[in-house]
Amino acid sequence: MIWMERVGVLVVTYGSRGVAMVDVLCRSEEYRVETYIVDRNRNPFNVARAKHHVVIPDLNVEAICSFAQRHRGEIDFGIVGPEQPIINGVRDRVEREAGIPMICPTKEYAIEGSKVAQRRLFQEVAPDLNPQFKVFDPKDYTSVKSVQREVWRWLDTLNNQVAVKPDGVTAGKGVGIWGDHFQTRQDLFEHFLSNYKYGPVIVEEKVFGEESSFQAFCDGKHLVPLPETRDYKRAFDGDKGPNTGGMGSYKAKLQWLPFMTSRDMEGEAKAMDRIFRRLKGRGSNPGLRGVPFYGAFMHTGRGAKILENNSRPGDPEILNILPVLEDDFVDMCYRILEGTLTRVRVAPKATVVTYKVPPTYGGKTGVYSGDKEVHLDQAYRLSEEYDGRLRVYPGSLELRNGATYSLSSRTVAVVGIADEIDEARRLSLEGIRSVKGSALWYRRDIASKENIKRSVDRMTKLRRL
């Protein structure tokens, strides 16, 4: 028997993103990993692999810290997937009170906590990335009529082509877009007010083009970009319906996507590096370690614009990356903590992620009742049969008395891995169809030839304008 060094890892998780993190930790070939998992529900994958598993439904920082303190001598470091604990300062608290180093930004650098602060930072550091925007702060207006007049003037300037965004992550009804969520100014203003009552609202230029996701690991000293991915936010085939947390995503064999050029990718990396250097200052800034930059970019005929930045790994986009890492992930984590992460090796493979979700997710139906049991046995058999080319990541699932039941969010993700996008998509779809659960559904056009061709043709046309 080969001796392996033991390492204890605290994982704060929810959904398939966290499962993918647990999976890549437990597949370490250099370390014997024991996981201490804080979860929002009894995820069957996590329960099976955790040395200690605890359910904290709201992932509140105080309870997470208490769990970490109870296992202080057993845990070497921690890693965080969901955004809310990061925004609420989970790293600050756990490091201060439990003495456990954490891989995620500190509260100060969770810049997704304020979209207004983000936009102003981008305007200061990389104004070419910013769409036109205007902040409407309740402190600046004496009445609803006065703010409405200013909103109307701004809509005149942008010919109504705008996106309306709340400052905070969970305020009001979230992001609304002209032509998608509302067709009249009155509908737009009602959406605006639903957010305005909670605080500042941004009304920004709606940009047209093709979207990509930028992600990078960071040790506080170095920013290491990962291959580009494409997320599918809309609920239904053909990019129809409301925005969701993401119905699937893909990565190409190359570092960039089919509708991008290498110059496009270099432009994103340079832009995010400017922001990184502004936040880092001179030398190193350990407060930024983790994935401080997960940026959504829109590629237009006038260059790329940044839609938003998040301070954690993407879901589903990180699912395209973790299964094809060529470096040992535990070793990567240690290098992040040491400040010595200068590169990340990712296999030149295409990956396609497809989510299966309950009928109420994305607004397909209004009610989800009846049998909610989900069967993953067939999907796991396929995963074994394909020997590493297919990964099954349970998400919003609850283990009860030996059976697994779907909850309200994305139920399970299946990742297909191959040399080309088409084959990775075939594997992902085969896997997702093998997941059995009443009324569960999925988008059938994630990474389809037709969808990708449409993106390529659109970018070709935009670049000619």
Helices and strands as residue ranges (DSSP letters): E 5-13, H 15-26, E 31-39, H 44-49, E 50-55, H 61-70, E 77-80, H 83-87, H 90-98, E 102-103, G 107-109, G 111-113, H 115-125, G 127-129, E 133-136, G 138-140, H 144-157, E 162-166, E 176-177, H 185-196, E 201-205, E 210-218, E 223-225, E 230-231, E 234-236, E 240-243, E 248-251, H 262-280, G 286-288, E 290-300, E 303-310, G 317-320, G 322-324, H 329-338, E 350-356, G 361-363, E 374-375, H 377-385, E 390-394, E 397-400, E 403-406, E 412-418, H 421-433, E 436-437, H 449-464
